Amino acid sequence: MIEQLDRIRTAARKLSAAPSDAKNEVLRSAARALQARAPEILAANAVDLKALEATPAFIDRLTLNNERIAQMAQSLSAVAALPDPVGEIAESRTLPNGLQVRRVRSPLGVIFMIFEARPNVAIEAFSLGFKSGNAMILRGGSESRHTTSVLYSILRDALGTAYQEALWGITDPDRGVVDFLLKQDQHIDVVVPRGGPSLIDHVTSNSKIPVIKNDRGLCHVYVHEDADLAMAKRIVVNAKTQRPGVCNSMETLLVHASVAAAFLPELHRELEAHSVTWYGCRRTLTLLGRKPRVEPATESSWDTEYLDYKINCRIVDSLDGALEHIARHGSRHSESIVTSSVAAARRFQGEVDAAVAYWNASTRFTDGFELGLGAELGISTQKLHVRGPVGLRELTSLRWLIDGNGQTRN
């Protein structure tokens, strides 16, 4: 593995100077190959799915079909069409002593990406890392190893001989491989874990390498007293049911007490079409307790990311109450307020501790593709270096280039 790491480190150095046209052609070639080899991808995916015993939402995360393969190809093409951040000058000035100073975007180097379940993450991670001049080590979960094996093969073919060593796709399910790589801070510059709490905790506890943390979702929607309730219902239904098995789906609904009686029974009727189970506070149970699939919430409910057709619901007395609940139970991912009050919206967005704060919109838009990044490496819930969807620019850092003509310091 050390020899492999030496090769990928050398590849990263060469890739940092690669022309944009060459990188874009690799991505476009991979997009074409995805479409051409779709039957092979689907056959491998069927093998993985056959061996899987999990919830419907988790199965959905692993499942590929022709539409999702087409979306993966579209994502590659979208990233190819984006401006290359490498070499972008963020700041330039001449000092009084004549030194010409520039701050320029440069690749991070070698990125180790660990992910679970969703095989499309391999494509998105590679596209962003490669376009931003980084060599990539990708290691998916064992549940998707047949699918990712085919995807790695497609990417290696697209890389050709010029950049062959810029990708190391790992299918070995041995966790010891991950633990070994987490100690290789001389070869790897950044680790990006993307998965459940156990994976995140393991990586952050054991890595000697800087981590871009993509934590759990546990997103909230707060329906304010001044909300348009029809709009709120559309937003909540979308945030919970459009694709519940992903991190930007809503897990907890907060509703102002003054609108709860008018809003919650109608919302329950709408969500019943999706067989959503509710875990409610005492006041929620008073309103909905006789309706199907309504159960009392426990204290642990508010900290549970279901990734399923399940919802927490708490009635609060004020915006302060909503903000306090999110501060205690949120994961700093995505939070939304539904209100017609500009003052309430701006206060919520200003005070809520989240990578993305919405006003009158579904949390499902926290997505690199939806936000114009072409794809995403994940949703960073930390505050240093990068926060929110991780795109091309977030996989670079600014360094100083200084030109002189003989200056020395007194």
VEXDO-607873 format. One line per field, with one value per residue (C-alpha): x, y, z; chain; residue number from 0; residue in one letter. Coordinates in steps of 0.25 Angstrom, whole numbers. Last residue first. Example, Ala and Ser with C-alpha at 12.3 -4.5 7.8 and 13.67 -1.06 7.14 Angstrom:
2
c1: 55, 49
c2: -4, -18
c3: 29, 31
mol: A, A
seq: 1, 0
type: s, a
END
This chain:
410
c1: 64, 57, 63, 57, 64, 54, 42, 30, 21, 11, 3, -6, -21, -27, -35, -45, -55, -54, -59, -71, -73, -88, -88, -76, -62, -48, -53, -67, -72, -85, -79, -89, -82, -73, -83, -87, -89, -87, -100, -108, -116, -104, -97, -109, -115, -128, -135, -137, -150, -152, -159, -146, -134, -122, -110, -97, -106, -105, -118, -116, -115, -125, -135, -134, -135, -148, -154, -152, -157, -170, -177, -172, -167, -153, -143, -131, -119, -106, -102, -106, -118, -123, -119, -118, -130, -139, -134, -136, -151, -153, -148, -157, -168, -178, -173, -181, -171, -172, -162, -164, -163, -163, -148, -134, -137, -127, -130, -126, -141, -145, -135, -144, -156, -167, -181, -186, -195, -196, -212, -219, -225, -213, -213, -216, -213, -202, -195, -197, -190, -178, -180, -173, -180, -180, -181, -190, -187, -202, -202, -193, -205, -215, -204, -202, -216, -217, -204, -208, -220, -218, -203, -205, -204, -194, -183, -179, -166, -164, -152, -146, -145, -138, -124, -116, -123, -132, -145, -145, -157, -164, -159, -154, -165, -177, -171, -170, -184, -190, -183, -188, -202, -200, -194, -186, -188, -188, -175, -174, -160, -154, -142, -131, -125, -114, -102, -88, -79, -66, -55, -44, -29, -20, -16, -29, -34, -45, -50, -51, -58, -68, -71, -73, -81, -90, -94, -88, -78, -64, -54, -40, -30, -15, -11, 4, 11, -2, -3, -10, -24, -19, -16, -30, -36, -29, -32, -47, -45, -56, -46, -52, -42, -42, -29, -29, -18, -10, -16, -14, -6, -9, -24, -33, -45, -42, -39, -52, -60, -52, -55, -70, -70, -63, -73, -85, -79, -74, -87, -91, -76, -76, -68, -54, -48, -34, -34, -23, -26, -26, -39, -45, -40, -46, -60, -61, -56, -65, -77, -74, -71, -84, -92, -90, -99, -97, -85, -74, -59, -52, -37, -32, -18, -13, -21, -21, -17, -25, -16, -13, -4, 7, 16, 28, 31, 35, 22, 15, 8, -6, -13, -25, -33, -25, -31, -19, -28, -42, -46, -59, -70, -74, -66, -74, -87, -83, -79, -93, -100, -93, -98, -112, -112, -108, -119, -129, -124, -126, -117, -121, -112, -119, -132, -128, -126, -140, -146, -139, -128, -124, -115, -109, -119, -116, -101, -103, -114, -103, -94, -104, -108, -94, -92, -105, -100, -87, -90, -96, -85, -75, -80, -79, -65, -61, -67, -59, -46, -48, -50, -37, -30, -36, -33, -18, -11, -2, -8, -9, 6, 7, -5, 1, 14, 5, -3, 10, 15, 2, 2, 16, 12, 0
c2: 180, 170, 167, 170, 164, 166, 160, 151, 145, 134, 131, 120, 118, 104, 95, 85, 95, 102, 90, 86, 83, 86, 93, 98, 99, 102, 102, 102, 87, 82, 79, 74, 64, 63, 70, 71, 81, 92, 99, 98, 87, 79, 81, 78, 85, 87, 76, 85, 90, 105, 117, 122, 113, 112, 104, 101, 102, 109, 117, 131, 139, 130, 130, 145, 148, 139, 145, 159, 156, 150, 142, 129, 115, 113, 103, 96, 89, 83, 88, 74, 80, 75, 85, 97, 93, 92, 106, 112, 106, 111, 125, 125, 124, 114, 101, 89, 77, 67, 56, 49, 35, 30, 27, 33, 32, 42, 41, 52, 57, 43, 40, 49, 40, 43, 38, 30, 34, 23, 25, 36, 36, 43, 55, 67, 63, 55, 67, 74, 63, 63, 54, 42, 41, 29, 33, 23, 31, 35, 37, 49, 57, 54, 57, 70, 74, 69, 77, 91, 97, 91, 95, 109, 117, 106, 109, 96, 89, 77, 68, 58, 66, 61, 66, 54, 44, 33, 41, 44, 53, 49, 57, 71, 70, 67, 78, 89, 86, 87, 100, 106, 103, 108, 121, 124, 135, 126, 120, 106, 101, 91, 83, 75, 63, 61, 53, 58, 61, 65, 70, 63, 67, 54, 47, 40, 31, 38, 46, 34, 25, 36, 39, 24, 21, 34, 29, 32, 42, 42, 52, 51, 61, 62, 47, 43, 48, 47, 32, 29, 28, 19, 8, 9, 9, -4, -10, -9, -21, -19, -18, -10, 1, 11, 18, 29, 39, 27, 26, 40, 40, 25, 27, 34, 29, 15, 17, 23, 12, 2, 10, 9, -6, -8, 2, -7, -20, -13, -6, -13, -13, 2, 10, 14, 25, 30, 42, 51, 65, 75, 82, 74, 61, 64, 69, 57, 47, 50, 51, 38, 30, 37, 30, 17, 21, 11, 17, 26, 28, 39, 40, 53, 54, 69, 80, 86, 101, 114, 126, 138, 148, 157, 166, 171, 185, 190, 197, 184, 181, 174, 162, 154, 142, 138, 125, 115, 103, 107, 101, 107, 98, 90, 78, 78, 78, 67, 58, 61, 58, 44, 42, 47, 37, 26, 30, 29, 16, 10, 10, 5, 7, 19, 13, 0, 9, 16, 2, -3, -13, -27, -26, -38, -37, -22, -24, -34, -25, -13, -22, -25, -10, -5, -16, -11, 4, 1, 11, 21, 21, 21, 34, 41, 35, 41, 55, 55, 51, 61, 72, 68, 70, 83, 89, 87, 78, 85, 79, 66, 64, 66, 58, 46, 46, 45, 34, 26, 27, 23, 11, 7, 9, 0
c3: 26, 17, 3, -11, -23, -34, -27, -30, -19, -20, -7, -5, -5, -3, -13, -11, -7, -20, -27, -19, -4, -1, 13, 21, 17, 23, 37, 41, 41, 35, 22, 12, 2, -9, -18, -32, -43, -33, -38, -25, -29, -33, -20, -12, 0, -9, -1, 11, 5, 3, 10, 16, 17, 25, 20, 28, 41, 54, 54, 58, 45, 37, 48, 50, 35, 34, 46, 41, 27, 33, 23, 29, 27, 33, 29, 34, 28, 33, 47, 53, 61, 75, 85, 76, 68, 80, 85, 71, 71, 85, 81, 69, 79, 86, 81, 76, 73, 62, 59, 46, 40, 25, 26, 27, 42, 48, 63, 72, 75, 77, 88, 98, 94, 84, 86, 74, 63, 52, 50, 56, 70, 76, 66, 73, 88, 82, 77, 90, 97, 87, 74, 67, 54, 44, 30, 21, 9, 6, 21, 19, 13, 24, 35, 28, 29, 44, 47, 41, 47, 61, 60, 56, 69, 75, 65, 58, 58, 49, 51, 41, 28, 16, 14, 18, 9, 11, 11, -4, -8, 5, 17, 10, 0, 9, 18, 7, 1, 15, 18, 5, 9, 23, 18, 31, 40, 53, 48, 42, 46, 37, 43, 37, 45, 34, 39, 38, 26, 33, 25, 32, 34, 34, 47, 47, 58, 65, 54, 45, 55, 59, 44, 41, 54, 51, 37, 24, 17, 22, 15, 18, 14, 10, 9, 7, 19, 27, 26, 39, 33, 22, 32, 38, 25, 21, 34, 31, 21, 11, -1, -12, -12, -24, -26, -35, -40, -44, -58, -62, -75, -78, -79, -69, -76, -74, -59, -58, -64, -56, -43, -47, -49, -35, -29, -33, -28, -15, -11, 2, 5, 7, -3, -3, -12, -12, -21, -27, -27, -38, -36, -48, -42, -28, -33, -43, -34, -23, -32, -38, -25, -19, -29, -21, -10, 1, 10, 7, 10, 2, 3, -4, -9, -12, -7, -21, -23, -23, -24, -15, -22, -17, -26, -18, -21, -7, -6, -8, -21, -21, -25, -19, -22, -34, -40, -43, -41, -40, -54, -59, -60, -72, -68, -55, -63, -72, -60, -53, -66, -66, -52, -55, -67, -57, -48, -59, -64, -50, -38, -24, -12, -6, -9, -1, 11, 9, 8, 21, 20, 16, 5, -3, -15, -15, -17, -28, -35, -35, -42, -53, -53, -56, -67, -74, -72, -79, -91, -82, -72, -83, -89, -76, -73, -87, -83, -70, -76, -87, -76, -70, -83, -86, -72, -74, -63, -54, -41, -48, -48, -33, -30, -39, -31, -18, -25, -28, -14, -8, -17, -12, 2, 0
mol: A, A, A, A, A, A, A, A, A, A, A, A, A, A, A, A, A, A, A, A, A, A, A, A, A, A, A, A, A, A, A, A, A, A, A, A, A, A, A, A, A, A, A, A, A, A, A, A, A, A, A, A, A, A, A, A, A, A, A, A, A, A, A, A, A, A, A, A, A, A, A, A, A, A, A, A, A, A, A, A, A, A, A, A, A, A, A, A, A, A, A, A, A, A, A, A, A, A, A, A, A, A, A, A, A, A, A, A, A, A, A, A, A, A, A, A, A, A, A, A, A, A, A, A, A, A, A, A, A, A, A, A, A, A, A, A, A, A, A, A, A, A, A, A, A, A, A, A, A, A, A, A, A, A, A, A, A, A, A, A, A, A, A, A, A, A, A, A, A, A, A, A, A, A, A, A, A, A, A, A, A, A, A, A, A, A, A, A, A, A, A, A, A, A, A, A, A, A, A, A, A, A, A, A, A, A, A, A, A, A, A, A, A, A, A, A, A, A, A, A, A, A, A, A, A, A, A, A, A, A, A, A, A, A, A, A, A, A, A, A, A, A, A, A, A, A, A, A, A, A, A, A, A, A, A, A, A, A, A, A, A, A, A, A, A, A, A, A, A, A, A, A, A, A, A, A, A, A, A, A, A, A, A, A, A, A, A, A, A, A, A, A, A, A, A, A, A, A, A, A, A, A, A, A, A, A, A, A, A, A, A, A, A, A, A, A, A, A, A, A, A, A, A, A, A, A, A, A, A, A, A, A, A, A, A, A, A, A, A, A, A, A, A, A, A, A, A, A, A, A, A, A, A, A, A, A, A, A, A, A, A, A, A, A, A, A, A, A, A, A, A, A, A, A, A, A, A, A, A, A, A, A, A, A, A, A, A, A, A, A, A, A, A, A, A, A, A, A, A, A, A, A, A, A, A, A, A, A, A, A
seq: 409, 408, 407, 406, 405, 404, 403, 402, 401, 400, 399, 398, 397, 396, 395, 394, 393, 392, 391, 390, 389, 388, 387, 386, 385, 384, 383, 382, 381, 380, 379, 378, 377, 376, 375, 374, 373, 372, 371, 370, 369, 368, 367, 366, 365, 364, 363, 362, 361, 360, 359, 358, 357, 356, 355, 354, 353, 352, 351, 350, 349, 348, 347, 346, 345, 344, 343, 342, 341, 340, 339, 338, 337, 336, 335, 334, 333, 332, 331, 330, 329, 328, 327, 326, 325, 324, 323, 322, 321, 320, 319, 318, 317, 316, 315, 314, 313, 312, 311, 310, 309, 308, 307, 306, 305, 304, 303, 302, 301, 300, 299, 298, 297, 296, 295, 294, 293, 292, 291, 290, 289, 288, 287, 286, 285, 284, 283, 282, 281, 280, 279, 278, 277, 276, 275, 274, 273, 272, 271, 270, 269, 268, 267, 266, 265, 264, 263, 262, 261, 260, 259, 258, 257, 256, 255, 254, 253, 252, 251, 250, 249, 248, 247, 246, 245, 244, 243, 242, 241, 240, 239, 238, 237, 236, 235, 234, 233, 232, 231, 230, 229, 228, 227, 226, 225, 224, 223, 222, 221, 220, 219, 218, 217, 216, 215, 214, 213, 212, 211, 210, 209, 208, 207, 206, 205, 204, 203, 202, 201, 200, 199, 198, 197, 196, 195, 194, 193, 192, 191, 190, 189, 188, 187, 186, 185, 184, 183, 182, 181, 180, 179, 178, 177, 176, 175, 174, 173, 172, 171, 170, 169, 168, 167, 166, 165, 164, 163, 162, 161, 160, 159, 158, 157, 156, 155, 154, 153, 152, 151, 150, 149, 148, 147, 146, 145, 144, 143, 142, 141, 140, 139, 138, 137, 136, 135, 134, 133, 132, 131, 130, 129, 128, 127, 126, 125, 124, 123, 122, 121, 120, 119, 118, 117, 116, 115, 114, 113, 112, 111, 110, 109, 108, 107, 106, 105, 104, 103, 102, 101, 100, 99, 98, 97, 96, 95, 94, 93, 92, 91, 90, 89, 88, 87, 86, 85, 84, 83, 82, 81, 80, 79, 78, 77, 76, 75, 74, 73, 72, 71, 70, 69, 68, 67, 66, 65, 64, 63, 62, 61, 60, 59, 58, 57, 56, 55, 54, 53, 52, 51, 50, 49, 48, 47, 46, 45, 44, 43, 42, 41, 40, 39, 38, 37, 36, 35, 34, 33, 32, 31, 30, 29, 28, 27, 26, 25, 24, 23, 22, 21, 20, 19, 18, 17, 16, 15, 14, 13, 12, 11, 10, 9, 8, 7, 6, 5, 4, 3, 2, 1, 0
type: n, r, t, q, g, n, g, d, i, l, w, r, l, s, t, l, e, r, l, g, v, p, g, r, v, h, l, k, q, t, s, i, g, l, e, a, g, l, g, l, e, f, g, d, t, f, r, t, s, a, n, w, y, a, v, a, a, d, v, e, g, q, f, r, r, a, a, a, v, s, s, t, v, i, s, e, s, h, r, s, g, h, r, a, i, h, e, l, a, g, d, l, s, d, v, i, r, c, n, i, k, y, d, l, y, e, t, d, w, s, s, e, t, a, p, e, v, r, p, k, r, g, l, l, t, l, t, r, r, c, g, y, w, t, v, s, h, a, e, l, e, r, h, l, e, p, l, f, a, a, a, v, s, a, h, v, l, l, t, e, m, s, n, c, v, g, p, r, q, t, k, a, n, v, v, i, r, k, a, m, a, l, d, a, d, e, h, v, y, v, h, c, l, g, r, d, n, k, i, v, p, i, k, s, n, s, t, v, h, d, i, l, s, p, g, g, r, p, v, v, v, d, i, h, q, d, q, k, l, l, f, d, v, v, g, r, d, p, d, t, i, g, w, l, a, e, q, y, a, t, g, l, a, d, r, l, i, s, y, l, v, s, t, t, h, r, s, e, s, g, g, r, l, i, m, a, n, g, s, k, f, g, l, s, f, a, e, i, a, v, n, p, r, a, e, f, i, m, f, i, v, g, l, p, s, r, v, r, r, v, q, l, g, n, p, l, t, r, s, e, a, i, e, g, v, p, d, p, l, a, a, v, a, s, l, s, q, a, m, q, a, i, r, e, n, n, l, t, l, r, d, i, f, a, p, t, a, e, l, a, k, l, d, v, a, n, a, a, l, i, e, p, a, r, a, q, l, a, r, a, a, s, r, l, v, e, n, k, a, d, s, p, a, a, s, l, k, r, a, a, t, r, i, r, d, l, q, e, i, m
END
